[in-house]
Amino acid sequence: MKAQNLLLACGLTAGLLAALPLAQPAQAADAGVLHIFNWTDYTSPELLKKFTKETGIKVTLDTYDSNETLLAKLKAGTTGYDLVVVSDDFVKIFVNQNLLEKVDASQMPNFKNLEPRWQKRDWDPTAEYTVPWQWGTTSFTYDTKVYPQPVDSLGTLFKPPSVFKGQVGMFGSPSEVINLALLYQGYPLCDTDPDQLKATLALLEAQKPFVKLYNSDGIIDRLTSGEVTMSEQWSGDAERARMAKHSLRYVFAKEGGVGWMDNLAIPVGAPDVANAKKFINFMMDPENAAIESNFAGYQNAVAGSNKYLQPALASAPEFNPPADYKIVFSPGCNAKATKDFDRIWTLLRK
Ligand code: SPD
């Protein structure tokens, strides 16, 4: 994983920025700085600048590529981060391993702004540990110039036509790849049935000659540059890729897509819980949630934010799944499923 660090301190010159050490969270010298650890290309710089301007709290940002990477990092010990972003299907895994602080978001002034359907979420019914960040779907994008035929199935990704040989990008995360493959075959997400998992490994092995790389970062660039012509992708990244290259198309497949919500949380041992809570409350403001949606291309959970959305995003197909699209949220894999997925992933990647 490549970590990036960005110090968004209002008024700092480029020269001063260059003189600062990279990615040194939780040092005594930077008390009062909020250290955010989020997915790559998923945090609006404008949002962070606004937070600093309104609160005087400076922010650093490091990034990761998957829930699995975040989990490994937090399990390895104190990271110095004040805020992380965890997907719905991993929240219970993090909570069960005592990796998250309680945030009691329902007590925060802006909690009332959350859309009622997102105030109680299956993975955190009382908002004890998390608040929503963004949500979207997982499917795939292909270049219609390379493959002009109509596409309506995940089969085009998992059993690609010959034109895609060596041209496909898949995520670099077992949960993302295997759950989408399970959905394609009509099996439940987080499946543990041995025969169905065997079939899933066979499907992924057969797809492998078409796959150029397994990597969750840099997909927008690879699709727009033509380095890959088809890729597993999240809806917001797909919208951003299509805006840059109009021949790209995100597929709402007849088998459905995986739905997910990413959630803000405070890791155990966070150096500045009070500032982390200020940011969480800040994110439940409609205008701030919309700034993030406008940057990343995903839906947020804050009522009243739509009026701040850029028209191109508000009307984007990736942002507005068809009414009859089957969106399947993962129940969160239990220990057995996680172990099975790891085994399949190891066999696939060897
Ligand atoms: N550009 C990064 C977007 C991160 C999306 N997270 C998706 C999690 C799905 N399990």
Residues whose N, C-alpha, C, O or C-beta is under 5 A from the ligand:
A	BS01	SPD	W39 T40 D41 Y42 S87 W234 W260
